[in-house]
Structure formats: C-alpha cells, structure tokens
Amino acid sequence: MMDLIHFHVRTDRNIGDAAIAYSIRDLLHRYLKTSTYTSMNVEKLKFGETRNLLASLTRLQSPKTINRYDLCIIGGGALYSSWFLPLNNQLLNSIKIPIILYGIGYGRNFGQGQLSKTQIKSIVLLNKLAKYSSVRDLLTYRFLRNLNLENVDMIGDSAIFLESKKVRELLPNSRIRIGINVAVHGWKLQSQCLNRIIAVYMKTCKFLIENLDAQIIYLKHASGEDIAINALKKRLPIHVVECCPTYKFFSRLPYTLPIQTGYCNPYKMKYVYSTLNLVIGMNLHSAVFAFASGVPMINVAYDLKNCSFMKMVRQERYLMPADRIDAGTLNKMIGHAIDNSAKTKKDFERLKDILWKKQENFLRKMRSL
C-alpha cells in the first residue's frame, strides 16, 4: 500500500481545476494501491523559510512532511505558467521520495510575455528531479523538449477521463441545447475584449433562439463569470448551470466578501455537458468537457493552451481568437459544427481511445515503482 501526496491548483475557484485534480486522484486510487491520499495546494511548494506571516501560513512546515509519503505527485493544470512559477528550488531539492509530474500544461495568454529565466530554471529543476514527467498537450511537450528535457510523456488532459454523475434532466429532449461559456478570470486581454465578446454572444444566442428554437445553457466555470451571465440574462432567456455553489445570503449582499462559499462538483458539470448538442466556450475545460462527452464545440481562445487542445483533438477549424471574435464567422462555424456532429462524435471516441492508452501507460509506469 502506498501513501501519496498530490500538489495541484486549488479546486474551489474554477470547475476546470477541480476536474483535473479530482480525475488524477481517482485514477491514482484506481491504478495504485493507495492507503493514504493527501491533497495540497501547489502554492505550498512556492514558499521556503520566510519571516512573512502570510507566506508562513501557506507553506509546509517542513520538507519532512513530504518525505513521510511514498510518492509526491505534482500536477496537472497549467503549472508551467507565470501564475505558479517559480517554485521554491530549495524545497524541491529537499524532496527525497520519487516525484511524478502528472499531465502538466504550459499556459500563456495572448499578449503575455515569455516566462522569466528564474521561472524557466524552476521548470528545468523540477523535471530533472522527477522520476517520471508527463504533459497534457503537444505544446507543452515541445516547450520542454526545447529546454532539452527529453524524458517526457504526452498523455493528454486527465479531466477527459473524469467520470460524470447524473443530475436531473434539465431540458426536454425535443429542443436543441447549446452550452455557452465566457472566461472571466483576469486573462491578459480581458479588459479590451470582454464587452465585444459578450455582445457577439448576445447576437449569436438571439439568432439560435429565433431560428433553431434553441435552449441556451450558460455553463458557469468560475465566480467571475457573473458579469457575463448578468449581461446576457438581461436580454436572453438563458438557463445557468452552476456547479460551484455560493450561499444565497452572501449573493444578496451589495458588496463582495473575500471568502470562498462553496465547492466545485466537476462530476455533475461533466454530465450536463453530455446533454448538450453544441458548446460555444472560452475556458479550456469547456472544450475538454465537450470533447470528453462527444459534443461538438467551438472555442473562443484567449491562451495558447486553448489552441493546443483544439489542435490535439483536430478541431482547429472551430477555433476563434478572442480578440478577433466575429458574429458572422461564429454563426457559420455553428452551422458547420451542427451539420457534422455525428462524424465529430465518432472522431472524438477514436481520439479518446488513443489518449486513454497514453494515460494508462503512464499509470502503469507509476505502478511499477
């Protein structure tokens, strides 16, 4: 029996981050003989000895805490990005148990600069210390190879293989169901693009309702999206699916409190995706959930990781840069995606089988330790 410690992005802010962490946890339990599984915020790998009180409260008390386990899992998500790097190199060097890098991604918003030398150094050290390293897409694979890091497996995003948990049927089967999603979590070009994106969504959704009698379902991935939801609901009869609940009391206050008021349930969100006919989304895991559910999707991309995923699943024709969004082009994409939905579903099933074999092979490598 093995004791595991898993460092990952926190799971209470974004449904995609929760999906990644939970899917890795579930896969580890299924393939490894685990007796103890401990979940940790990856931010705790950033801080070493410090006199800063806040940092002290968010770091591990001692490297010995990690070394009590049998395996140290780090991943997945876009950990190779300016949001999480650099990690504390001294702390990384103190880890004596095998380190496994699980399905990590490289993230860089459009308009954002390259990683610093210090951040790159942290990535190189982390991979050199790791027993096994894996990434979620070819973009990250090539990024690491360009850093002369060769022992890397490309296994896909673990959230593809997250199980779903059925919730009540949201809509009658006779209507076409279109899922939409707007990313509002502070990406680089958000302030200059968001209003235009919402306006295009408004125009497109109105067209879908009037011409296809479509039911529009907003798939809320993070709390910041309320600004888009409220704008759309003023003009359109949309249904909001929220699997990151908040307490009603706090939502009625005229100001925002800096506290977390719920938890993410990606299992239910994935089920909701499976009930849709098409997804028009921005968040990366809006596309991941759609692909996993065999649902055609159009992605309005704000980051290189979106482009990489759409290329990996061979859907580049349905990719639109967020800063060049256009209602006319989007409507043409929608028509083409709906017309080809049967073929898309079959293609997705074949690709999922290929990616599952890569994921399974990596898990078997871990099991051999």
C-alpha positions in Angstrom: 0.0 0.0 0.0 1.3 3.5 -0.9 0.9 6.9 0.8 0.6 9.7 -1.8 0.8 13.4 -1.5 -0.6 15.4 -4.5 0.2 19.1 -5.2 -2.3 20.8 -7.6 -4.1 24.0 -8.3 -6.7 24.8 -5.7 -10.1 23.3 -6.5 -12.6 25.8 -5.1 -12.3 28.6 -7.7 -12.7 27.0 -11.1 -14.5 23.9 -12.2 -11.7 23.0 -14.7 -9.1 23.0 -12.0 -11.3 20.8 -9.8 -11.8 18.4 -12.7 -8.1 18.0 -13.2 -7.3 17.4 -9.5 -10.2 15.0 -8.9 -9.6 13.0 -12.1 -5.9 12.5 -11.1 -6.9 11.5 -7.6 -9.5 9.0 -9.0 -7.0 7.5 -11.4 -4.4 7.1 -8.8 -6.8 5.3 -6.5 -7.8 3.0 -9.3 -4.3 2.1 -10.5 -2.1 2.3 -7.4 -2.6 0.5 -4.2 -3.1 3.6 -2.1 -3.6 3.7 1.7 -3.4 7.4 2.2 -4.0 10.3 -0.3 -3.3 13.8 0.8 -4.3 16.8 -1.3 -2.2 20.0 -1.2 -2.4 23.4 -2.8 0.6 23.7 -5.2 1.2 27.2 -3.8 2.8 25.5 -0.8 5.7 24.5 -3.0 6.5 28.2 -3.6 7.5 29.2 -0.1 10.5 28.2 1.9 11.8 29.8 5.1 10.4 33.3 5.4 9.5 35.9 8.0 6.4 36.8 6.1 3.4 35.7 8.3 1.0 35.1 5.4 3.6 33.0 3.4 4.5 31.1 6.6 0.8 30.1 7.0 0.6 28.8 3.4 3.8 26.7 3.2 4.5 23.3 4.5 6.1 23.4 8.0 9.0 21.2 6.9 10.2 19.2 3.9 10.0 16.2 6.2 6.2 16.4 5.8 6.5 15.5 2.2 9.2 12.8 2.7 6.8 10.9 5.0 5.0 9.8 1.9 5.9 7.2 -0.7 5.2 9.3 -3.8 5.0 13.0 -4.5 2.6 13.8 -7.3 2.7 17.3 -8.9 0.1 18.3 -11.5 -1.9 18.8 -13.6 -3.2 22.1 -14.9 -1.1 24.9 -16.4 1.5 24.9 -13.7 4.2 25.9 -16.3 3.0 29.5 -16.3 3.7 32.8 -14.6 0.8 32.3 -12.2 2.5 29.4 -10.3 6.2 29.8 -11.0 8.8 29.9 -9.7 8.6 27.1 -7.1 11.0 27.1 -4.2 14.0 25.3 -5.6 15.5 24.6 -2.1 12.2 22.9 -1.1 12.2 20.9 -4.3 15.7 19.7 -3.7 14.8 18.6 -0.2 12.2 16.1 -1.6 13.8 12.6 -1.3 10.8 10.5 -2.4 10.0 9.9 -6.1 8.4 12.9 -7.8 5.8 12.3 -10.5 4.8 15.2 -12.8 1.3 14.4 -14.0 -0.2 15.9 -17.1 1.1 19.4 -16.6 0.4 22.1 -19.2 2.1 25.3 -20.4 -0.1 28.3 -20.2 0.4 31.7 -21.8 -2.3 34.2 -22.5 -2.3 36.0 -25.9 -0.4 39.3 -25.4 1.5 37.9 -22.4 5.3 37.8 -22.3 7.6 34.8 -22.1 8.5 33.2 -18.8 11.4 34.6 -16.9 14.8 32.9 -16.5 14.0 32.2 -12.9 10.7 30.5 -13.8 12.4 28.5 -16.6 15.1 27.4 -14.1 12.3 26.1 -11.8 10.8 24.1 -14.6 14.1 22.5 -15.6 14.9 21.6 -12.0 11.5 20.2 -11.4 11.8 17.9 -14.4 15.4 16.8 -13.6 14.3 15.9 -10.1 11.2 14.0 -11.3 11.2 10.2 -11.7 8.6 10.5 -14.4 7.3 13.6 -16.2 4.2 13.9 -18.3 2.4 16.7 -20.1 -1.2 17.3 -21.3 -0.5 18.5 -24.9 2.0 18.8 -27.7 2.6 22.5 -27.0 3.9 21.7 -23.5 5.8 18.6 -24.8 7.6 20.8 -27.4 8.2 23.5 -24.8 10.0 21.1 -22.6 12.0 19.5 -25.5 13.2 23.0 -26.4 14.6 23.2 -22.8 16.5 19.9 -23.6 14.2 17.9 -21.3 13.7 14.6 -23.1 12.1 12.1 -20.8 8.6 13.4 -21.1 5.4 11.6 -22.0 2.4 13.3 -23.6 -0.7 11.8 -22.0 -3.5 14.3 -22.6 -5.6 16.2 -20.0 -6.7 13.9 -17.2 -10.1 15.7 -17.0 -11.0 13.9 -20.2 -11.4 10.8 -18.2 -13.3 12.2 -15.2 -16.5 10.2 -14.5 -19.8 12.0 -14.6 -22.6 11.9 -12.1 -26.2 12.3 -13.3 -28.3 15.2 -12.3 -31.9 15.8 -13.1 -32.8 16.3 -16.7 -32.6 20.0 -17.3 -34.4 20.3 -20.6 -36.9 18.4 -22.9 -35.2 16.2 -25.4 -37.0 17.7 -28.3 -35.1 21.0 -28.1 -31.6 21.7 -29.3 -29.3 22.5 -26.4 -26.5 25.0 -26.8 -24.0 25.4 -24.0 -22.1 28.7 -23.7 -19.2 29.9 -21.5 -17.2 33.1 -21.2 -13.8 33.2 -19.5 -13.6 36.0 -16.9 -10.7 35.2 -14.6 -8.3 38.0 -15.5 -6.6 36.9 -18.7 -4.3 39.4 -20.3 -6.6 40.9 -23.0 -9.8 40.5 -21.0 -10.4 44.2 -20.3 -10.2 45.1 -24.0 -12.1 42.1 -25.4 -14.8 41.2 -22.9 -17.5 43.7 -23.9 -17.2 42.7 -27.5 -17.3 39.0 -26.7 -20.5 39.4 -24.7 -22.0 41.4 -27.5 -21.2 38.8 -30.1 -22.5 36.0 -27.8 -25.7 38.1 -27.3 -26.2 38.4 -31.1 -25.4 34.7 -31.8 -27.6 33.4 -29.0 -30.6 35.5 -30.1 -30.1 34.1 -33.6 -30.0 30.5 -32.3 -33.2 31.0 -30.2 -35.1 32.6 -33.0 -34.0 30.3 -35.8 -33.4 26.9 -34.1 -35.7 27.3 -31.1 -32.5 26.6 -29.1 -32.3 26.4 -25.3 -29.2 28.4 -24.2 -27.4 27.0 -21.2 -24.7 29.0 -19.5 -22.0 26.7 -18.1 -20.6 28.6 -15.2 -17.0 27.6 -14.5 -15.9 30.3 -12.1 -17.5 33.0 -10.0 -16.1 35.9 -12.0 -18.4 34.9 -14.9 -21.3 36.5 -13.2 -20.6 39.7 -15.0 -21.2 38.0 -18.4 -24.2 36.0 -17.0 -25.9 39.1 -15.8 -25.4 40.9 -19.0 -26.8 38.0 -21.1 -29.7 37.4 -18.8 -31.0 40.9 -19.3 -31.6 40.2 -22.9 -31.9 36.5 -23.3 -33.8 33.6 -21.7 -30.8 31.5 -20.7 -30.5 28.8 -18.1 -27.5 28.9 -15.8 -25.8 25.7 -14.6 -23.5 26.3 -11.6 -21.6 23.5 -10.0 -19.5 25.9 -7.9 -22.3 26.9 -5.4 -22.4 30.0 -3.3 -24.5 30.7 -0.3 -27.6 32.7 -1.2 -27.1 35.0 1.8 -23.8 36.3 0.5 -25.2 36.7 -3.0 -27.8 39.2 -1.7 -25.2 41.5 -0.2 -24.5 44.7 -2.1 -20.8 44.1 -1.9 -18.4 41.1 -2.3 -16.8 39.3 0.6 -13.3 37.8 0.0 -14.3 34.3 1.1 -15.0 31.0 -0.6 -18.6 29.9 -0.2 -18.8 26.5 -1.8 -17.0 23.7 -3.6 -16.8 22.6 -7.2 -18.5 19.5 -8.4 -17.0 18.7 -11.8 -18.7 15.3 -11.9 -22.1 16.9 -12.2 -20.8 19.6 -14.7 -19.5 16.9 -17.0 -22.9 15.2 -17.0 -24.5 18.5 -18.0 -22.1 18.8 -20.9 -23.2 15.3 -22.1 -26.8 16.5 -22.5 -25.8 19.3 -25.0 -25.8 19.4 -28.8 -23.1 22.1 -29.1 -20.8 24.1 -26.9 -19.5 27.6 -27.6 -17.0 28.1 -24.9 -13.9 30.0 -23.8 -12.5 28.2 -20.8 -10.1 25.4 -21.8 -12.1 22.9 -19.8 -15.3 23.9 -21.5 -13.6 22.3 -24.6 -12.2 19.4 -22.6 -15.6 18.5 -21.1 -17.3 18.8 -24.6 -14.7 16.6 -26.2 -14.9 14.0 -23.3 -18.7 14.0 -23.8 -18.6 13.6 -27.6 -20.2 17.0 -28.1 -19.1 19.4 -30.9 -17.5 22.6 -29.7 -16.4 26.0 -30.8 -13.6 27.6 -28.7 -13.1 31.3 -28.4 -9.4 31.2 -27.4 -7.6 33.6 -25.1 -4.5 31.4 -24.4 -2.0 29.2 -26.3 -3.3 26.2 -24.3 -6.7 26.6 -26.0 -5.2 26.4 -29.4 -3.0 23.4 -28.5 -6.0 21.4 -27.2 -8.2 22.2 -30.2 -5.3 21.1 -32.5 -4.8 17.9 -30.5 -8.4 16.9 -31.0 -8.3 18.1 -34.6 -10.8 20.9 -34.3 -8.7 23.8 -35.4 -11.5 24.9 -37.9 -13.7 25.6 -34.8 -11.1 27.9 -33.1 -11.6 31.7 -33.0 -9.2 34.1 -31.3 -10.9 36.1 -28.5 -9.5 39.4 -29.8 -10.9 38.7 -33.3 -14.3 37.3 -32.5 -17.0 37.9 -35.2 -20.7 37.0 -35.1 -20.8 36.2 -38.8 -17.9 33.8 -38.7 -19.2 32.3 -35.5 -22.6 31.6 -37.0 -21.0 29.8 -39.9 -19.0 27.7 -37.6 -22.1 26.8 -35.6 -23.9 25.6 -38.7 -21.0 23.6 -39.9 -20.5 22.0 -36.4 -24.1 21.0 -36.1 -24.2 19.5 -39.6 -21.1 17.4 -38.9 -22.0 16.4 -35.3 -22.4 12.7 -36.0 -18.9 12.4 -37.6 -17.4 14.6 -34.8 -18.8 12.3 -32.1 -17.2 9.2 -33.8 -13.9 11.1 -34.3 -13.9 12.0 -30.6 -14.4 8.5 -29.5 -11.4 7.3 -31.5 -9.2 10.0 -30.2 -10.3 9.4 -26.6 -9.2 5.7 -27.0 -5.8 6.8 -28.3 -5.4 9.3 -25.4 -6.6 6.8 -22.8 -3.9 4.3 -23.9 -1.3 7.0 -23.3 -2.8 7.9 -19.9 -3.0 4.2 -18.9 0.6 3.5 -19.9 1.8 6.3 -17.7 -0.2 5.0 -14.8 1.4 1.6 -15.3 4.8 3.1 -15.2 3.9 4.6 -11.8 2.6 1.3 -10.6 6.0 -0.3 -11.3 7.7 1.9 -8.8 
